[in-house]
Amino acid sequence: MKLLQRYRWTAAALVALVLSLSPTHAAYAGSSPHVIEITAKRFGFTPDQITLKKGETVTIRLHSEDVTHGFFMRKLKIDTEVEAGKTTDVTITPDTPGSYTTICDHFCGANHGNMKMTIVVE
């Protein structure tokens, strides 16, 4: 019991420190990436164009309605797939302004070659 009393202030300080670092703390407000939802379905992405800000971290949340689709854009360092009925997140921080054509790089049917979308970085 004496040991517990001896270290109670240390324990209290430790608890206060942990609580101050929790994600609900004001220092973390606004630090979560912005989330953009994109749906993949033969043979397109919805929306088919998004605009991002240079240097702003964003999470792209991909959902496939039908089959496995790819989501690929080398210059933005995006190379992922999303399985049928599932969701996949990709977090990026674009650093170069421009217009980028993102493609499905998993064969998904006859019009697979037309499955593209545009990511504009301002």
N, C-alpha and C positions, 0 to 999 in steps of 0.2 A: 504494500500500500504506500509506503514511504517513497518507493521508486516512482510510482505513478504520480504522486504529488510533486515530486522533484522535477519531473519532465512535462508537467501539464502545460506550462507556458510555452515550451518548445513545441509541443503537439498543437497548441492553439495557434501558434505562429505558422506552423506548417499547414494547418487547415486553411487559415486565412490566405496564405500564398497560393494554395491550390485553387481556392474559390476565385481569387483575383485573376487567375489565368484561364478560367473556364471560357468556352466559346460564347457564353452569354454576356461576358464582360464588354464594356463599351469600347475597349481598345480593338475589339474584333469586329465592331459594327461596320458593315459595308465591305468586308474583306472577302466575302464569298464571291466566286465568279458568277457573272450573269449567265443564266441558262437559256439557250435557244433550242426549241424542240423542232426536230425535222423528222418527217415520216417518209420512209422509203416504201414504194409500191411499184410493181411493174408498170410502167417503165419510166418512172420519174421520182423526183424528190419534192415534197411540199413543206415549206415554200421552195420555190425554185431559185430564189435569190435572197441572200442576207447581206447586211452591211455591218462591218465590225470597225472598231476604232483601233488604230495603231497603238500598241503597247497595253491595251486593255485585255485582261485575261477573261476568257469566256469558255463556258462548258457547252459543247454541242451534244444534245441528247437525241440520239438516233433511235427510231423505232421502225421495225419492219412489219408490215401487215401481211406479207405473203410468203416470201422465200428469203434465203440468205442473200444479203446485198453487201457490196463493198462500198467504202467511202474513202476516196483517195485523192490527195493533192500534195505532191512532193514538196513544193515550195513552202507550204504551210505546215509541213511535217505531220500530215494526217495520213494514216494508213491503218484502217480498222475495218472490221466487218460487224454486221448485226444480223443475228439469226432470226428466222421467222418467229413472229410473236414475241420477240424479246426486245430489250432496250440496252443500248451501249452508250456510255458517256466518253467523250473525248474533250480534254481541256487543252486549249491553245492560247498563246499570246502572240498575235501576229505582229511582226516588226517591220514589214515593208508594205507601203501602200501599193495598191494595184487591184486589178480584177483577175480573179482566179477561177478557172473552170474545174470543178470537182466532179469526179466520175465514179460510177459503180464499176469496180474492177473484178467483180465475181459474175460470171456468166449467169444471167437470170432469164433468158428467153430470147425470142426472135428480135425484139427491138432493144436489146441490151445496149447496143452502141449509142442509142439516143438518150440514155439515162445519165443526165448531167444536171448540175446546178452551178450557180455563180456565187462566189464569196467576194464581196467588195471590201477592201480595207482602205479606210480613209485616214 
